[in-house]
């Protein structure tokens, strides 16, 4: 009979195996920052940018030239990051909405890293926009302690800089270190002093952010762990001057991504250090890639692709989405390859530059609007304040500012058809939860007792394919579809009735509408159908009828109240006929109705304010 090893020797053996396993796996240091696109970073070609630490990191690592965020604002993008699932697939795409997801089905990627033996930390940005779980719960630590990290290898550590956040571009623009003369204005911005000054201020803030990146890199080096650590740097979406953050143009989604891989893990390198990488990378790819590099589980529900290492997957297209941004309603999708950007506007009647309280804190936004009101903008610089086309197409290789819409150019028919088809298929593949108004979806989710994620995967509860077809018909502006709209206004499904009334709205002025049918829609059980029918009647001269509908819904604190506030503002005829009803409205919509009440002058000054 063989003698057994002493327990002490057995324990030592286990420790040695664990130590060897840890040494063979990379640490990951993810240095994120906020609200900037590639145009603010020196190594991406802006000669006026002051980002020496990021530029040096690029010289030691790999600079990705085609990396894009899925959402153009923080909360839905971070919702996508923490799960590896598109926020639009979970219903968590509206800003600061906090709708729940099935946490027993969708785990956060730090959970999976911990299962694989990683120590995980986040210092300290979360903002996951998901209900049912505390944001901090997935992490071992919410601070960075280099001595602790050295003891806890392998680690995955996120360090987020807020120095480049949009709020840093607010306030005084007259005392900047960076010269307003040394800025590259986007083509859509008029060349006026306050815009130049605001650019200069943000260059100052980018320099401060870059210093924080440099400090983290220096501390990593001093800790002696650099040779075991993959370093990643990127922003969380684009920005930050007006018409960038929150918008699906290059300016809102084209982000810097730099990855440095030490010699020890050179088998993971995509090229020689210092190279520019031409691969198309989508932000949803990041969780799956980090999990793969760390040897962790990559569950089937993950919607990204591995873009780095021996298991690299090919990506042909990237998708971005926009829903409600704070108090302002909108609904947009975009698909792109490395050259062409196609945008579909599901609410073209909402102007790009609708007044949003937080964005208007910036001097550049105020100055741009005033310049426009004075009649000084042109076709390019004034377009921001107009309503949107149904579709847009940009050749980003020659038009990175996305100002020349090619959608009607017959030379690009093939590209448009391909991108339309790919976007449609993607929506079906990931179960796009945003093809009905936000509060309609939320109401239906509550009624059926399922999360939005679960509901949109049940065609009996959310007929995505039917909504997709109905939306396409509504946006086509084809009078031949009018009989379809009239028929669908009698459908049992409120989603079909909604797109039918929107289709009628878009045909108004193109072909006569039956007033009896539109008036009947004022009694629809869906409040969103009612308010669009009322808008049709308002535009047809029946203002009193429309105002009565909207006022009654506001008085009843309708679940569609936020949309009513928006429509009244878009019309631009003043708030006077609605002030009493607006004051009486108690529907919250995550606090954003109260923000609209403050905008129109009927809110409580000391009332609860929605977050930015």
Secondary structure by P-SEA (a helix, b strand, c coil): ccccccaaaaaaaaaaaaaaaaaabbbbbbbccccccccccccccccccccaaaaaaaaabbbbcbbbbcccccaaaaaaaaccccccccccccccccccccccccccaaaaaaaaccbbbbcccccccccccccccccccccccaaaaaacccbbbbbbbcccccccccccccccccccccccccccccccaaaaaaaaaaaaaaaaaaaaaaaaaaaaaaacccccbbbbbbcccccccccccccccccccbbbbbbbbcccccccccccccccccccccccaaaaaaaaaaccccccccccccccccbbbbbccccccccccccccccccccccccbbbbbbcccccccccccccccccaaaaaaaaaaaaccccccccccccccccbbbbcccccccccccccccccaaaaaaaaaaaaaaaaaaacccccccaaaaaaaaaaacccaaaaaacccccaaaaaaaaaaaaacccccaaaaaaaacccccaaaaaaaaaaaaaacccccccaaaaaaacccccaaaaaaaaaaaaaacaaaaaaaaaaaaaaacccaaaaaaaaaaaacccccccaaaaaaccccccaaaaaaaaaacccccccccccc
